[in-house]
Amino acid sequence: MKSFILITDNSEKYIKDVLYSLLPLKEDEELIIFDNLSNDNTVPFIVEKMGILWIDNRHKFYINTKKEEYETIKNKALSIAKGKPIIIITQKEKFDVEEVLKCYE
């Protein structure tokens, strides 16, 4: 299993591009999203765009109840990941998942 970890913090300006770069997942992939208590529209956007995908247990979404340091959030996400973490996404741009995966093969 490959794990994609997405850490968001007031990310509404780029979350759409990042999600669309990752979805749909393949059978051997999971997506873990950790939000660092965003106060913009990041969380509503994620909930709306992911929609019915939450039924699939390979998609996990966590919202912090307080702001935390990046390393703390990353460690929480890594502890939840079922697979080998492939990439931890905090960047604000689209990317080609297939190109990223080639680096790990």
N, C-alpha and C positions, 0 to 999 in steps of 0.2 A: 504494500500500500504506500502511496505517495501522499504526503500532507502539504497542502498549501495553507499558510498562515497569513491572515490579513489583519493588520493592526490599524485601527482607524481612530482619529482624533480630530473632530471638526473637518471631515473629509468630503463634504457634500460636493465640492467642485470637481473632484476626480473619481469618486467612488463608482460612478456609472462605467467609466472606461475600464477600470480595474476589474469590476465584476464581469463585464462582458468579455474581457480578455480571458477570464478563467472558466467561464461556463460555456457549454455544459461540461461537467466532469466526466471522466472515463470511469469505468467500473473499479479500477484500482486506485482511485484518487479520493481525497476528502478535502473539504474546505472548512477551516476554522477561522471565524471572524471574532476578534476581540475589540470592542469599542471602549475607548478610554474616557467615558462620560462626556461624549460630544454634546455641545449645546446648540448645534445648528440642526440641519435636517438630515444628517447622516443616517441616524437610526431609522427614522420613518422611511427613507429611501430604500435602505437595505431590506426592511421588512416587506415593503411593497414590491420591489423587484424580484426578490427571492420567492415570494408567494408560496405556491404549493410545493416548492422544492424542499421546504422544511420537513416535509413528511419523510424524506430520504435521510436516514441517520448519518449519512456522510457529510451533511451540512450542519455545522454547529455555530451558534451565535451567542456571545456572552457580552454583557454590558457591565462595566465596572460601576460600583456604587460610590467610588471616590477616584480622583485622579491619582495615577501611579506612574512611576518611572518606566521608561521603555523596557529596561531589562527585566523588571518585575512582571510586566505583561507578557513579554516574550517567554519567560520561564513558565508562567501559567499555561500558555498556549502549548508549549512543548510538552508539558506534563499530560496534556489531554490528547495530544496527537497519537493516533493508533499506528501510523506509518512513519516512514523515514521522512523527516521534514525536508522538502525539496527547496522551498523558498519562503522567506519571511518578507511579506510585502508591506512596505511603508512608503513606497515611492508614489509619485503622483502622475503616472503616465501609463498609457497602454503598452502592452508587451505581448510577444508571441509565446504562448505557453509551450508550444512544440519546440521552439528554439531553446528555451530554458531547459526543457527536459533532455535535450540532446547533450547538454553539458554534464548531465548526471548519469548518462548511460555508459 
